[in-house]
Amino acid sequence: MTTETRRTRTNPLIVIKSATEKYAPEKTVRDIIDALQIQVTRDFKPAWGIDATVVYAEKGEEYPNAYRINIRATAGEEDKGYLGYHFSENGYPVASIFAAEDLEG
């Protein structure tokens, strides 16, 4: 019997996906996630009482009830002029980051 961790506002699942090997190579993003997870668990949780599980978005996996961070190379035509944005989809925050624009800024 497996038990799945209950996800709440104080223990969310954060899924990060890179759609740009040029600006955010998968290996680099995975290394950052590993370091971030250590910091969240070791430092943030004891200080604030809030934990999180941070993972890389695996191909074909579904992540219901997760916060998402999408790293894209550039903004689409509808997003020109933005460095990124946050919006809520089905009640969960989604952050889109436009790497080229961020690096230029």
C-alpha positions in Angstrom: 0.0 0.0 0.0 1.4 3.3 -1.0 0.5 6.6 0.6 0.5 9.8 -1.4 1.5 13.0 0.4 -1.5 15.2 0.9 -0.9 18.4 -0.9 -2.1 21.6 0.8 -1.3 25.3 0.7 1.4 24.6 3.3 2.8 21.5 1.6 2.4 22.1 -2.2 3.8 20.2 -5.1 5.8 22.6 -7.4 6.5 21.3 -10.9 9.1 23.0 -13.0 9.3 22.5 -16.8 11.9 23.9 -19.2 10.9 24.3 -22.8 14.2 25.8 -23.8 17.5 23.9 -23.8 19.3 27.1 -24.9 18.4 29.2 -21.9 17.5 26.6 -19.3 19.0 23.2 -20.1 17.2 20.3 -18.4 20.3 19.2 -16.4 20.8 22.7 -15.1 17.2 23.1 -14.1 17.3 19.6 -12.3 20.5 20.7 -10.5 18.8 23.9 -9.4 15.7 21.9 -8.2 17.9 19.6 -6.1 19.5 22.6 -4.4 16.1 24.4 -4.0 14.6 21.3 -2.4 17.4 21.2 0.2 16.9 24.9 1.0 13.1 24.5 1.3 13.3 21.5 3.5 16.3 22.5 5.6 15.8 26.2 6.0 12.4 27.4 4.9 10.2 24.7 6.6 11.7 25.1 10.1 11.5 28.9 9.9 8.0 29.3 8.4 6.3 25.9 8.9 5.7 25.6 5.2 7.2 22.7 3.2 7.0 21.9 -0.5 8.1 19.2 -2.9 9.8 20.6 -6.0 10.2 18.3 -9.0 11.0 18.5 -12.7 8.1 17.8 -15.0 8.6 14.3 -16.4 7.3 13.7 -20.0 3.9 12.0 -19.9 3.4 12.5 -16.2 0.2 14.2 -15.0 0.5 16.6 -12.0 -3.0 17.4 -10.8 -3.2 20.0 -8.0 0.4 21.2 -8.5 1.8 24.7 -8.8 3.6 25.0 -12.1 6.6 27.0 -13.3 7.1 27.0 -17.1 10.4 28.3 -18.5 10.0 29.3 -22.1 12.6 30.8 -24.5 10.6 33.9 -25.4 7.2 35.3 -25.0 4.6 34.5 -27.6 3.1 37.4 -29.6 0.3 37.8 -27.0 2.9 38.2 -24.2 5.4 40.5 -25.9 6.8 43.1 -23.5 6.5 40.9 -20.4 9.4 39.2 -18.6 6.9 36.5 -17.3 3.6 36.3 -15.6 1.6 34.5 -13.0 -2.0 33.4 -13.4 -4.3 30.9 -11.8 -5.5 27.9 -13.8 -8.1 25.7 -12.0 -7.3 27.4 -8.7 -3.5 26.7 -8.9 -0.9 29.3 -9.7 1.2 29.0 -12.8 4.3 31.1 -13.5 5.6 31.5 -17.0 9.1 32.8 -17.4 10.5 34.1 -20.6 14.2 33.4 -20.4 15.5 35.5 -23.3 13.6 38.6 -22.2 14.7 38.1 -18.5 18.4 37.8 -19.5 18.2 40.9 -21.7 16.6 42.9 -18.9 
